[in-house]
């Protein structure tokens, strides 16, 4: 899971680098990075599904990957919106309470996006799966802090190599944090066990 998210985070980072090098407009960058973010979500979902394979809560891979990918794209759109608006010349009036409310609502939606989408699938194989949402919110709240660390040290004059390296390292830290917290919760909920024999075989052996 850690490897999947670490590698996956490089996809939108690469999108940022491409947009910066091509000097694309803020809105073109916003859309491009969101699309690349869907790729990150797909890898994250695939890594999680692989980690759950063979457990009591193995998830349907295609459905899990699809919802995670879509939710990740949505999260990137929300997360990048403030900086994109700023780059586009739409400056937020921080003295306006409505702006703070909008930021708060956006932050909540961002944190809820991936775990809520995944919960809709996880509830099919796990009782009381709603616990996945607050655990993920806590994990992403801590993990996302790492992605903000390079921000004050890079700008439009930063080389592509330094930009990619900085955010790649931050992404790996985020992935480690999220994977550790969510993996700990899943380990407590699902014990790895060999696949049980089909019910028909079990009934036949009992009848003998």
C-alpha positions in Angstrom: 0.0 0.0 0.0 2.8 2.4 0.9 4.7 1.7 -2.4 1.5 2.1 -4.4 0.7 5.5 -2.9 4.3 6.6 -3.1 4.5 5.8 -6.8 1.0 7.0 -7.4 1.8 10.4 -5.9 4.5 10.9 -8.5 1.8 10.9 -11.2 0.1 14.2 -10.3 3.5 15.6 -9.4 4.7 14.8 -12.9 1.5 16.5 -14.1 2.5 19.6 -12.2 6.0 19.5 -13.7 4.7 19.1 -17.2 2.3 22.1 -16.8 5.0 24.2 -15.3 7.4 23.4 -18.0 4.8 24.1 -20.7 3.7 27.3 -18.9 0.1 26.3 -19.2 -2.7 28.4 -17.8 -3.9 27.9 -14.2 -7.1 26.3 -15.3 -5.4 23.9 -17.8 -3.1 23.0 -14.9 -6.0 22.4 -12.6 -7.7 20.0 -15.0 -4.5 18.2 -16.0 -3.4 17.6 -12.5 -6.9 16.3 -11.5 -6.7 13.8 -14.4 -3.3 12.7 -13.3 -4.6 12.5 -9.7 -7.1 9.9 -10.9 -4.0 7.8 -11.8 -2.7 8.2 -8.3 -6.1 7.0 -7.0 -6.0 4.0 -9.3 -2.6 2.9 -8.0 -3.6 3.5 -4.4 -6.8 1.5 -4.8 -4.9 -1.3 -6.5 -2.4 -1.4 -3.7 -5.1 -1.5 -1.1 -7.0 -4.2 -2.9 -3.9 -6.3 -3.2 -3.2 -5.9 0.5 -6.7 -7.1 1.3 -6.5 -10.1 -1.0 -6.8 -13.3 0.9 -8.3 -11.7 4.0 -11.9 -11.9 5.3 -12.6 -8.5 3.7 -11.1 -8.8 0.2 -12.8 -6.2 -1.9 -13.9 -6.4 -5.6 -10.8 -5.0 -7.3 -12.3 -3.2 -10.3 -15.0 -1.5 -8.3 -12.5 -0.5 -5.5 -10.0 0.9 -8.0 -12.7 2.8 -9.9 -14.2 4.6 -6.9 -10.8 5.4 -5.4 -9.6 6.8 -8.8 -12.7 9.0 -9.1 -12.5 10.2 -5.5 -8.8 11.0 -5.9 -9.4 13.2 -8.9 -12.1 15.0 -7.0 -9.8 15.5 -4.0 -7.1 17.0 -6.2 -9.6 19.4 -7.8 -10.6 20.6 -4.4 -7.1 20.7 -3.0 -5.7 22.7 -5.9 -8.6 25.1 -6.2 -7.4 27.8 -3.8 -3.9 28.1 -5.4 -5.4 27.9 -8.9 -7.8 30.8 -8.1 -4.9 32.8 -6.7 -2.8 32.1 -9.9 -5.8 33.1 -12.0 -6.0 36.5 -10.2 -9.0 35.6 -8.1 -7.8 36.7 -4.7 -9.8 35.5 -1.7 -10.9 38.1 0.8 -9.7 36.5 4.0 -11.7 39.1 6.1 -14.9 37.7 4.7 -16.4 34.9 7.0 -17.9 33.2 3.9 -14.4 32.6 2.6 -13.4 30.8 5.7 -16.6 28.8 5.6 -15.9 27.8 2.0 -12.3 26.8 2.9 -13.7 24.7 5.8 -16.3 23.0 3.7 -13.7 22.3 1.0 -11.3 20.8 3.5 -14.0 18.5 5.0 -15.1 17.3 1.5 -11.5 16.7 0.5 -10.8 14.5 3.6 -14.1 12.6 3.2 -13.9 12.1 -0.5 -11.7 8.9 -0.8 -12.8 7.1 2.4 -16.5 7.7 1.8 -16.3 6.4 -1.8 -14.4 3.4 -0.5 -16.8 2.8 2.3 -19.6 2.3 -0.3 -17.6 -0.8 -1.5 -16.1 -1.9 1.8 -19.5 -2.2 3.5 -20.4 -5.0 1.1 -17.7 -7.2 2.7 -17.2 -5.8 6.2 -19.7 -5.2 8.9 -19.5 -1.8 10.6 -17.3 -0.6 7.8 -18.2 3.0 8.6 -15.2 3.1 10.9 -13.1 3.2 7.7 -14.1 6.8 7.2 -12.9 8.4 10.5 -9.7 6.3 10.5 -8.9 7.6 7.0 -9.8 11.2 7.8 -7.4 11.0 10.7 -4.7 9.3 8.6 -5.0 11.8 5.6 -5.2 14.8 8.0 -1.8 13.8 9.4 -0.3 12.6 6.1 -1.3 15.6 4.0 0.7 17.8 6.3 3.8 16.3 4.8 2.8 17.4 1.3 2.7 21.0 2.3 6.3 21.0 3.6 8.0 21.7 0.2 5.5 24.6 -0.6 7.4 27.5 1.1 10.7 26.4 -0.5 9.6 26.2 -4.2 8.2 28.8 -6.6 8.0 29.4 -10.4 11.8 29.7 -10.5 12.4 26.3 -9.0 13.9 23.8 -11.4 11.8 20.8 -12.5 14.2 18.3 -10.9 14.1 20.0 -7.5 10.3 20.4 -7.7 9.7 16.8 -8.6 12.2 15.5 -6.0 10.7 17.7 -3.2 7.1 16.7 -3.7 8.1 13.0 -4.4 9.8 12.9 -1.0 6.8 14.5 0.6 4.5 12.1 -1.1 6.4 9.1 0.2 6.2 10.5 3.7 2.4 10.9 3.3 2.0 7.4 1.9 3.9 5.9 4.8 1.8 7.7 7.4 -1.5 6.9 5.7 -0.6 3.3 5.1 0.6 2.8 8.6 -2.6 4.2 10.2 -5.1 2.6 7.9 -3.2 -0.7 7.7 -3.2 -0.9 11.5 -7.0 -0.5 11.5 -7.5 -3.1 8.8 -5.2 -5.6 10.5 -7.4 -5.4 13.6 -10.5 -6.0 11.6 -9.4 -8.7 9.2 -7.1 -11.6 9.9 -5.4 -13.2 6.9 -6.7 -16.7 6.4 -6.5 -19.4 3.7 -9.5 -19.4 1.3 -12.2 -21.6 2.8 -13.5 -24.6 0.7 -16.8 -24.0 -1.1 -19.9 -24.6 1.0 -20.9 -27.5 -1.2 -17.6 -29.4 -0.4 -18.0 -28.7 3.3 -21.5 -30.0 3.4 -20.5 -33.1 1.5 -17.7 -33.9 3.9 -20.0 -33.4 6.9 -22.6 -35.7 5.4 -20.0 -38.5 5.0 
